[in-house]
């Protein structure tokens, strides 16, 4: 017997410790080996950077000084407009070449219409049955149909035009107040987000969030407003719980706290709706989406709770997407006074300065439409639409795509490709006066709303809000850089979108 085994026999504490190490280490080592074998065996997939055991390419991505989309562009230079990489044992495929994007979003749209499992942060924020994150299937179909029918159809969007009109009047009022109070220096972000949230809260929940300077301001409602905003923002932070699930309860404690408060307040709001419905009896008339949902018979999937989460999902999908689009466009106009002045000349000649521009005017404002289109081509709400996933194995451009691969369509990569648009890296609205490109999913060169089955169902509402908000602000104000100092145009994750890292601040002068 050697001294090691002799030692074990005579020292039971050592033996216990070693058994403990073996019991805990073996499954970990087994998982590492199993995962790495899975990675190494993935033959026929698109080429890509070599993955490491456990982390895959995560270490390289997280330690890169570049933003994730820039890291992708750098790899695309080496591997082409389609390459693969790994985060842990999850395979990702990046596509930005026109042909590969077409195959994923058009030819094989149905095969790539699912979504990956949600990280805990997203699940807590959007709820377990979010339309955005639901797998392709019956629940997703029903929830999407319900929201289109009652909120997002052309007819429903038109019905809510008066809400947008009033909220935008309020927005201009707030900007004027701030302009007066702060000697002309205005930071529009908070006002824009509140306006967008109110244009959705009224048709969905029947309430709005008055600003602190408005009559009807109320601390409790403001706390709900803050928690909705905060939960959407927290969702964009990297979820370490996906890499280290054991740490999820600790690292996501902040999101749990925010969403618990938010959900409790929303449930109370729904209880108020229910009580009003019961009181009204047969004379009940639905005034908002919660009222409509209260009349739908519950099924196993379509429970009231899930439907309420669906509303939050719609809020999230609507508010910041339109909000960041408005702020980015204003930032471009602040840096480019010649574009703002041309827009003002168009508004002055078509509408004049007395009457505020209306949604019905947009079709007569070609330069406004070209500016908004250029924003969506140049920047959009982010470099990628939602993640797509195939439930069964398939191929793209002849490469094998194993089941449950996450496919990331780099829409911005495509719309900034110099072989797709000339002077692609410049903000030039005139290009869309020369060529009227569709941006609603039919022309793959500019895809701010995605395309195919998972494309955005809120396009009509989103475009109405962005056009009208930009037009109203440009009609009401001149705005310029403060003391000629350029704006910080760096991007930062904001929920599932990217916003300006530093909120836009400019010198505003009422016209
Ligand atoms: C400027 C405004 C908006 C932009 C740029 C935008 C963009 C997008 C994008 C890129 C996607 C993902 C598409 C994909 O994964 O392929 C999406 C999905 C979605 N959007 Fe929008 N959106 C906007 C406004 C809205 C509005 C106003 C609503 C509703 C009120 C809305 C509701 C949704 C929903 C529910 C989804 C999930 C669709 C699904 O997974 O089936 N969006 N949006």
Boltz pocket constraint, residues with backbone or C-beta under 6 A from the ligand:
constraints:
  - pocket:
      binder: B
      contacts: [[A, 131], [A, 132], [A, 133], [A, 134], [A, 144], [A, 152], [A, 313], [A, 314], [A, 315], [A, 317], [A, 318], [A, 319], [A, 321], [A, 322], [A, 325], [A, 381], [A, 384], [A, 385], [A, 386], [A, 387], [A, 447], [A, 448], [A, 449], [A, 450], [A, 451], [A, 453], [A, 454], [A, 455], [A, 456], [A, 457], [A, 458], [A, 459], [A, 461], [A, 462], [A, 463], [A, 466]]
      max_distance: 6.0
